Amino acid sequence: MINSKKQDAHEMQWLFIEINAKELMEECEPGVRNQTVCCKAMLDALLEGDRILVAPKTKNKCGGALTVRYYTDNLSPERAKYTGEPEF
């Protein structure tokens, strides 16, 4: 779902998209409380240059407040995965 959203934004020539965990969960599985899986998927989709805009105050960064900005101008498979400590 996240990569699909990134690809759609890329095709519309948007520079970036912002995804919030709570909103993404409601869109994917309304009424289901599976926030940890959603947040981990969002964090796993981070590539170099992407930014966490809002991080929950939990140790594992999982919660409905998690908001990530994914840049969509370069979705090349050669683009490195984000491996550092998230910047806020």
N, CA, C and O atoms as a GROMACS GRO file, in nm:
protein
  352
    1MET      N    1   0.082  -0.119   0.000
    1MET     CA    2   0.000   0.000   0.000
    1MET      C    3   0.087   0.126   0.000
    1MET      O    4   0.058   0.221  -0.074
    2ILE      N    5   0.191   0.129   0.081
    2ILE     CA    6   0.276   0.248   0.090
    2ILE      C    7   0.350   0.269  -0.042
    2ILE      O    8   0.353   0.380  -0.095
    3ASN      N    9   0.410   0.162  -0.094
    3ASN     CA   10   0.483   0.176  -0.221
    3ASN      C   11   0.389   0.213  -0.335
    3ASN      O   12   0.429   0.284  -0.427
    4SER      N   13   0.267   0.166  -0.330
    4SER     CA   14   0.168   0.202  -0.431
    4SER      C   15   0.137   0.352  -0.423
    4SER      O   16   0.126   0.419  -0.526
    5LYS      N   17   0.122   0.402  -0.303
    5LYS     CA   18   0.096   0.545  -0.285
    5LYS      C   19   0.215   0.628  -0.335
    5LYS      O   20   0.198   0.732  -0.398
    6LYS      N   21   0.336   0.580  -0.305
    6LYS     CA   22   0.456   0.650  -0.350
    6LYS      C   23   0.463   0.651  -0.503
    6LYS      O   24   0.496   0.754  -0.563
    7GLN      N   25   0.433   0.538  -0.565
    7GLN     CA   26   0.436   0.530  -0.711
    7GLN      C   27   0.331   0.620  -0.774
    7GLN      O   28   0.360   0.688  -0.873
    8ASP      N   29   0.211   0.622  -0.718
    8ASP     CA   30   0.106   0.711  -0.770
    8ASP      C   31   0.148   0.857  -0.762
    8ASP      O   32   0.127   0.933  -0.856
    9ALA      N   33   0.208   0.896  -0.650
    9ALA     CA   34   0.254   1.034  -0.633
    9ALA      C   35   0.366   1.065  -0.733
    9ALA      O   36   0.371   1.174  -0.789
   10HIS      N   37   0.454   0.969  -0.756
   10HIS     CA   38   0.561   0.987  -0.853
   10HIS      C   39   0.505   1.010  -0.993
   10HIS      O   40   0.552   1.097  -1.066
   11GLU      N   41   0.405   0.931  -1.030
   11GLU     CA   42   0.345   0.945  -1.163
   11GLU      C   43   0.272   1.078  -1.179
   11GLU      O   44   0.259   1.128  -1.291
   12MET      N   45   0.225   1.136  -1.069
   12MET     CA   46   0.161   1.268  -1.074
   12MET      C   47   0.263   1.381  -1.059
   12MET      O   48   0.227   1.498  -1.053
   13GLN      N   49   0.391   1.343  -1.054
   13GLN     CA   50   0.503   1.436  -1.044
   13GLN      C   51   0.501   1.517  -0.915
   13GLN      O   52   0.542   1.633  -0.913
   14TRP      N   53   0.452   1.457  -0.809
   14TRP     CA   54   0.459   1.520  -0.678
   14TRP      C   55   0.599   1.498  -0.622
   14TRP      O   56   0.659   1.393  -0.646
   15LEU      N   57   0.650   1.594  -0.549
   15LEU     CA   58   0.782   1.583  -0.490
   15LEU      C   59   0.781   1.487  -0.371
   15LEU      O   60   0.876   1.412  -0.351
   16PHE      N   61   0.673   1.489  -0.292
   16PHE     CA   62   0.666   1.403  -0.175
   16PHE      C   63   0.520   1.376  -0.138
   16PHE      O   64   0.428   1.441  -0.187
   17ILE      N   65   0.501   1.277  -0.050
   17ILE     CA   66   0.372   1.252   0.013
   17ILE      C   67   0.395   1.236   0.162
   17ILE      O   68   0.503   1.195   0.205
   18GLU      N   69   0.295   1.269   0.241
   18GLU     CA   70   0.301   1.251   0.385
   18GLU      C   71   0.194   1.150   0.425
   18GLU      O   72   0.078   1.162   0.387
   19ILE      N   73   0.236   1.051   0.501
   19ILE     CA   74   0.145   0.945   0.544
   19ILE      C   75   0.144   0.940   0.696
   19ILE      O   76   0.249   0.938   0.760
   20ASN      N   77   0.024   0.937   0.752
   20ASN     CA   78   0.004   0.925   0.896
   20ASN      C   79  -0.044   0.783   0.926
   20ASN      O   80  -0.129   0.730   0.856
   21ALA      N   81   0.012   0.723   1.030
   21ALA     CA   82  -0.018   0.583   1.063
   21ALA      C   83  -0.166   0.561   1.093
   21ALA      O   84  -0.225   0.464   1.045
   22LYS      N   85  -0.226   0.648   1.171
   22LYS     CA   86  -0.367   0.630   1.207
   22LYS      C   87  -0.456   0.637   1.083
   22LYS      O   88  -0.547   0.555   1.066
   23GLU      N   89  -0.429   0.734   0.997
   23GLU     CA   90  -0.508   0.749   0.874
   23GLU      C   91  -0.487   0.631   0.780
   23GLU      O   92  -0.581   0.584   0.716
   24LEU      N   93  -0.363   0.583   0.771
   24LEU     CA   94  -0.333   0.469   0.685
   24LEU      C   95  -0.406   0.344   0.734
   24LEU      O   96  -0.459   0.267   0.654
   25MET      N   97  -0.408   0.323   0.865
   25MET     CA   98  -0.479   0.207   0.922
   25MET      C   99  -0.628   0.214   0.892
   25MET      O  100  -0.689   0.114   0.856
   26GLU      N  101  -0.686   0.332   0.906
   26GLU     CA  102  -0.829   0.348   0.877
   26GLU      C  103  -0.860   0.322   0.730
   26GLU      O  104  -0.965   0.268   0.696
   27GLU      N  105  -0.766   0.360   0.644
   27GLU     CA  106  -0.786   0.339   0.500
   27GLU      C  107  -0.771   0.191   0.464
   27GLU      O  108  -0.848   0.139   0.384
   28CYS      N  109  -0.672   0.125   0.522
   28CYS     CA  110  -0.644  -0.015   0.487
   28CYS      C  111  -0.738  -0.113   0.555
   28CYS      O  112  -0.792  -0.203   0.491
   29GLU      N  113  -0.757  -0.096   0.685
   29GLU     CA  114  -0.836  -0.190   0.763
   29GLU      C  115  -0.920  -0.115   0.867
   29GLU      O  116  -0.885  -0.113   0.985
   30PRO      N  117  -1.029  -0.054   0.824
   30PRO     CA  118  -1.112   0.020   0.919
   30PRO      C  119  -1.159  -0.068   1.034
   30PRO      O  120  -1.205  -0.180   1.014
   31GLY      N  121  -1.146  -0.015   1.155
   31GLY     CA  122  -1.192  -0.088   1.272
   31GLY      C  123  -1.096  -0.189   1.328
   31GLY      O  124  -1.121  -0.246   1.434
   32VAL      N  125  -0.984  -0.215   1.259
   32VAL     CA  126  -0.885  -0.312   1.306
   32VAL      C  127  -0.776  -0.237   1.382
   32VAL      O  128  -0.728  -0.133   1.337
   33ARG      N  129  -0.738  -0.289   1.496
   33ARG     CA  130  -0.635  -0.225   1.580
   33ARG      C  131  -0.503  -0.299   1.563
   33ARG      O  132  -0.468  -0.384   1.646
   34ASN      N  133  -0.431  -0.269   1.459
   34ASN     CA  134  -0.304  -0.336   1.429
   34ASN      C  135  -0.199  -0.230   1.398
   34ASN      O  136  -0.128  -0.238   1.298
   35GLN      N  137  -0.190  -0.130   1.485
   35GLN     CA  138  -0.106  -0.013   1.462
   35GLN      C  139   0.043  -0.048   1.453
   35GLN      O  140   0.115   0.012   1.374
   36THR      N  141   0.090  -0.144   1.532
   36THR     CA  142   0.232  -0.177   1.532
   36THR      C  143   0.278  -0.226   1.395
   36THR      O  144   0.384  -0.184   1.347
   37VAL      N  145   0.202  -0.312   1.332
   37VAL     CA  146   0.238  -0.363   1.199
   37VAL      C  147   0.240  -0.249   1.098
   37VAL      O  148   0.330  -0.241   1.014
   38CYS      N  149   0.143  -0.162   1.106
   38CYS     CA  150   0.134  -0.048   1.015
   38CYS      C  151   0.258   0.042   1.031
   38CYS      O  152   0.319   0.082   0.932
   39CYS      N  153   0.292   0.074   1.154
   39CYS     CA  154   0.407   0.162   1.179
   39CYS      C  155   0.537   0.099   1.134
   39CYS      O  156   0.623   0.165   1.076
   40LYS      N  157   0.553  -0.030   1.161
   40LYS     CA  158   0.675  -0.098   1.118
   40LYS      C  159   0.687  -0.099   0.965
   40LYS      O  160   0.796  -0.085   0.911
   41ALA      N  161   0.576  -0.115   0.896
   41ALA     CA  162   0.577  -0.110   0.750
   41ALA      C  163   0.615   0.030   0.702
   41ALA      O  164   0.691   0.045   0.605
   42MET      N  165   0.563   0.132   0.769
   42MET     CA  166   0.597   0.270   0.731
   42MET      C  167   0.746   0.297   0.752
   42MET      O  168   0.811   0.358   0.667
   43LEU      N  169   0.799   0.252   0.864
   43LEU     CA  170   0.942   0.273   0.892
   43LEU      C  171   1.029   0.192   0.797
   43LEU      O  172   1.137   0.237   0.758
   44ASP      N  173   0.984   0.073   0.761
   44ASP     CA  174   1.060  -0.011   0.668
   44ASP      C  175   1.064   0.048   0.527
   44ASP      O  176   1.156   0.021   0.451
   45ALA      N  177   0.965   0.128   0.493
   45ALA     CA  178   0.957   0.188   0.360
   45ALA      C  179   1.042   0.315   0.347
   45ALA      O  180   1.050   0.373   0.239
   46LEU      N  181   1.106   0.357   0.456
   46LEU     CA  182   1.190   0.477   0.451
   46LEU      C  183   1.312   0.455   0.363
   46LEU      O  184   1.380   0.353   0.373
   47LEU      N  185   1.338   0.550   0.277
   47LEU     CA  186   1.459   0.552   0.196
   47LEU      C  187   1.541   0.674   0.235
   47LEU      O  188   1.490   0.764   0.301
   48GLU      N  189   1.667   0.677   0.195
   48GLU     CA  190   1.750   0.793   0.227
   48GLU      C  191   1.683   0.920   0.177
   48GLU      O  192   1.637   0.927   0.064
   49GLY      N  193   1.679   1.018   0.263
   49GLY     CA  194   1.617   1.144   0.228
   49GLY      C  195   1.477   1.159   0.285
   49GLY      O  196   1.432   1.271   0.308
   50ASP      N  197   1.407   1.048   0.308
   50ASP     CA  198   1.273   1.054   0.368
   50ASP      C  199   1.286   1.100   0.512
   50ASP      O  200   1.393   1.086   0.573
   51ARG      N  201   1.180   1.156   0.567
   51ARG     CA  202   1.184   1.212   0.702
   51ARG      C  203   1.064   1.171   0.785
   51ARG      O  204   0.952   1.164   0.736
   52ILE      N  205   1.090   1.143   0.911
   52ILE     CA  206   0.983   1.124   1.007
   52ILE      C  207   0.947   1.263   1.058
   52ILE      O  208   1.030   1.332   1.118
   53LEU      N  209   0.823   1.304   1.035
   53LEU     CA  210   0.779   1.438   1.076
   53LEU      C  211   0.728   1.439   1.220
   53LEU      O  212   0.756   1.532   1.295
   54VAL      N  213   0.653   1.336   1.256
   54VAL     CA  214   0.600   1.323   1.392
   54VAL      C  215   0.626   1.180   1.438
   54VAL      O  216   0.587   1.084   1.371
   55ALA      N  217   0.693   1.167   1.552
   55ALA     CA  218   0.721   1.035   1.606
   55ALA      C  219   0.649   1.019   1.739
   55ALA      O  220   0.655   1.108   1.824
   56PRO      N  221   0.583   0.908   1.759
   56PRO     CA  222   0.522   0.880   1.889
   56PRO      C  223   0.631   0.875   1.996
   56PRO      O  224   0.747   0.849   1.966
   57LYS      N  225   0.594   0.898   2.118
   57LYS     CA  226   0.691   0.900   2.226
   57LYS      C  227   0.724   0.760   2.278
   57LYS      O  228   0.781   0.746   2.386
   58THR      N  229   0.688   0.658   2.203
   58THR     CA  230   0.718   0.521   2.242
   58THR      C  231   0.858   0.485   2.195
   58THR      O  232   0.911   0.544   2.101
   59LYS      N  233   0.917   0.387   2.262
   59LYS     CA  234   1.054   0.345   2.231
   59LYS      C  235   1.067   0.292   2.088
   59LYS      O  236   1.168   0.317   2.022
   60ASN      N  237   0.965   0.219   2.040
   60ASN     CA  238   0.973   0.158   1.908
   60ASN      C  239   0.916   0.247   1.796
   60ASN      O  240   0.905   0.202   1.682
   61LYS      N  241   0.878   0.370   1.827
   61LYS     CA  242   0.827   0.468   1.731
   61LYS      C  243   0.693   0.428   1.670
   61LYS      O  244   0.656   0.477   1.563
   62CYS      N  245   0.620   0.338   1.736
   62CYS     CA  246   0.492   0.292   1.684
   62CYS      C  247   0.376   0.358   1.757
   62CYS      O  248   0.371   0.359   1.880
   63GLY      N  249   0.286   0.415   1.681
   63GLY     CA  250   0.167   0.478   1.735
   63GLY      C  251   0.095   0.555   1.626
   63GLY      O  252   0.151   0.582   1.520
   64GLY      N  253  -0.027   0.590   1.653
   64GLY     CA  254  -0.110   0.658   1.554
   64GLY      C  255  -0.057   0.792   1.510
   64GLY      O  256  -0.093   0.840   1.402
   65ALA      N  257   0.027   0.855   1.590
   65ALA     CA  258   0.079   0.987   1.556
   65ALA      C  259   0.192   0.981   1.452
   65ALA      O  260   0.225   1.084   1.393
   66LEU      N  261   0.250   0.864   1.430
   66LEU     CA  262   0.362   0.853   1.336
   66LEU      C  263   0.323   0.912   1.201
   66LEU      O  264   0.225   0.871   1.139
   67THR      N  265   0.401   1.010   1.158
   67THR     CA  266   0.379   1.074   1.028
   67THR      C  267   0.512   1.080   0.956
   67THR      O  268   0.611   1.130   1.010
   68VAL      N  269   0.515   1.031   0.833
   68VAL     CA  270   0.638   1.024   0.755
   68VAL      C  271   0.620   1.098   0.624
   68VAL      O  272   0.515   1.090   0.559
   69ARG      N  273   0.725   1.170   0.585
   69ARG     CA  274   0.729   1.232   0.452
   69ARG      C  275   0.819   1.146   0.365
   69ARG      O  276   0.939   1.131   0.391
   70TYR      N  277   0.760   1.089   0.260
   70TYR     CA  278   0.833   1.009   0.163
   70TYR      C  279   0.853   1.094   0.038
   70TYR      O  280   0.756   1.144  -0.020
   71TYR      N  281   0.977   1.109  -0.004
   71TYR     CA  282   1.006   1.182  -0.128
   71TYR      C  283   0.987   1.087  -0.246
   71TYR      O  284   1.035   0.973  -0.244
   72THR      N  285   0.918   1.134  -0.347
   72THR     CA  286   0.880   1.048  -0.458
   72THR      C  287   0.946   1.086  -0.590
   72THR      O  288   0.911   1.032  -0.695
   73ASP      N  289   1.041   1.179  -0.586
   73ASP     CA  290   1.106   1.221  -0.710
   73ASP      C  291   1.204   1.116  -0.761
   73ASP      O  292   1.236   1.114  -0.880
   74ASN      N  293   1.253   1.028  -0.672
   74ASN     CA  294   1.348   0.924  -0.714
   74ASN      C  295   1.308   0.793  -0.646
   74ASN      O  296   1.340   0.770  -0.530
   75LEU      N  297   1.239   0.707  -0.719
   75LEU     CA  298   1.198   0.578  -0.665
   75LEU      C  299   1.282   0.464  -0.723
   75LEU      O  300   1.238   0.349  -0.725
   76SER      N  301   1.401   0.497  -0.770
   76SER     CA  302   1.490   0.398  -0.829
   76SER      C  303   1.521   0.287  -0.729
   76SER      O  304   1.540   0.314  -0.610
   77PRO      N  305   1.528   0.161  -0.776
   77PRO     CA  306   1.564   0.050  -0.686
   77PRO      C  307   1.706   0.064  -0.630
   77PRO      O  308   1.739   0.001  -0.530
   78GLU      N  309   1.788   0.147  -0.694
   78GLU     CA  310   1.925   0.169  -0.645
   78GLU      C  311   1.928   0.266  -0.528
   78GLU      O  312   2.031   0.278  -0.461
   79ARG      N  313   1.820   0.336  -0.504
   79ARG     CA  314   1.816   0.431  -0.393
   79ARG      C  315   1.829   0.353  -0.262
   79ARG      O  316   1.757   0.256  -0.239
   80ALA      N  317   1.920   0.396  -0.178
   80ALA     CA  318   1.951   0.323  -0.055
   80ALA      C  319   1.838   0.328   0.046
   80ALA      O  320   1.767   0.428   0.058
   81LYS      N  321   1.822   0.217   0.118
   81LYS     CA  322   1.727   0.213   0.228
   81LYS      C  323   1.780   0.303   0.339
   81LYS      O  324   1.901   0.322   0.354
   82TYR      N  325   1.689   0.358   0.416
   82TYR     CA  326   1.727   0.441   0.529
   82TYR      C  327   1.778   0.351   0.639
   82TYR      O  328   1.705   0.264   0.687
   83THR      N  329   1.904   0.369   0.681
   83THR     CA  330   1.961   0.282   0.781
   83THR      C  331   2.000   0.354   0.909
   83THR      O  332   2.031   0.290   1.009
   84GLY      N  333   1.999   0.485   0.907
   84GLY     CA  334   2.042   0.560   1.024
   84GLY      C  335   1.932   0.577   1.127
   84GLY      O  336   1.820   0.530   1.109
   85GLU      N  337   1.966   0.645   1.234
   85GLU     CA  338   1.868   0.678   1.336
   85GLU      C  339   1.777   0.786   1.279
   85GLU      O  340   1.826   0.886   1.225
   86PRO      N  341   1.646   0.770   1.289
   86PRO     CA  342   1.555   0.869   1.233
   86PRO      C  343   1.578   1.009   1.289
   86PRO      O  344   1.600   1.026   1.409
   87GLU      N  345   1.572   1.108   1.200
   87GLU     CA  346   1.582   1.248   1.241
   87GLU      C  347   1.444   1.305   1.254
   87GLU      O  348   1.353   1.272   1.177
   88PHE      N  349   1.427   1.392   1.353
   88PHE     CA  350   1.296   1.452   1.376
   88PHE      C  351   1.304   1.602   1.362
   88PHE      O  352   1.203   1.670   1.378
   0.00000   0.00000   0.00000
